[in-house]
Amino acid sequence: MGTSAIRVLYALVMVVIIVGVDLAFFRDEPWQRLAVNIGIVLVFGAFYIRFLKD
């Protein structure tokens, strides 16, 4: 699998997790939803920098 395909798959997984968490736990709480979404993106970014950066 090429590196561009891995990046696309990684971004797709991140989006699916963000949407799933939003719908499951934070449907009517916009500020908590924003905070958790930022946290998820930061965790994914840290993981990407640590393990997947070329």
C-alpha positions as CSV (number, residue, x, y, z in Angstrom):
1,M,0.0,0.0,0.0
2,G,1.4,3.4,-0.9
3,T,2.1,6.2,1.5
4,S,-0.7,8.4,0.0
5,A,-3.2,5.6,0.5
6,I,-2.1,5.2,4.1
7,R,-2.6,8.9,4.7
8,V,-6.0,8.9,3.2
9,L,-7.0,5.9,5.3
10,Y,-5.6,7.5,8.4
11,A,-7.6,10.7,7.8
12,L,-10.7,8.7,7.1
13,V,-10.4,6.7,10.4
14,M,-9.9,10.0,12.2
15,V,-13.1,11.5,10.7
16,V,-15.1,8.3,11.5
17,I,-14.0,8.4,15.1
18,I,-14.7,12.1,15.5
19,V,-18.2,11.7,14.0
20,G,-18.9,8.6,16.1
21,V,-17.9,10.2,19.3
22,D,-19.9,13.3,18.5
23,L,-23.1,11.4,17.8
24,A,-22.7,8.9,20.7
25,F,-21.8,11.2,23.5
26,F,-21.9,15.0,22.7
27,R,-25.0,15.5,20.6
28,D,-26.3,18.6,22.5
29,E,-23.1,20.0,24.1
30,P,-21.2,22.1,21.6
31,W,-18.3,23.3,23.8
32,Q,-17.6,19.8,25.1
33,R,-17.9,18.5,21.6
34,L,-15.3,21.1,20.3
35,A,-12.9,20.3,23.1
36,V,-13.1,16.5,22.5
37,N,-12.7,17.0,18.8
38,I,-9.6,19.1,19.3
39,G,-8.2,16.4,21.7
40,I,-8.9,13.6,19.2
41,V,-7.1,15.6,16.4
42,L,-4.2,16.3,18.7
43,V,-3.8,12.6,19.6
44,F,-4.0,11.6,16.0
45,G,-1.4,14.3,15.1
46,A,0.9,13.1,17.8
47,F,0.6,9.5,16.7
48,Y,1.2,10.5,13.1
49,I,4.3,12.4,13.9
50,R,5.6,9.6,16.1
51,F,5.0,6.6,14.0
52,L,3.9,7.5,10.4
53,K,6.0,10.5,9.5
54,D,8.2,9.8,6.4
